[in-house]
């Protein structure tokens, strides 16, 4: 089952990344105006980078892999002055 989830996350990486960014932009409507189309594209690219860490944590049955990664991303986002909500 975990390998199937990893496969689905890998196969549909861009689709999931687009959905993540769509949800984020709905939660933070000011992002559209602030970052424009280029920012949206970069956000999708970045979201696609995050998903393999989630997939690996699922395969390894080790949520710490992903939570450690999320902690690092939070620090990165703070440094970039992105809101964490």
Secondary structure, 3 states (H helix, E strand, C coil): CHHHHHHHHHHCHHHHHHHHHHHHHHHCCHHHHHHHHHHHHHHHHHHHHHHHHHHHHHHCCCHHHHHHHHHHHHHHHHHCCCCCC
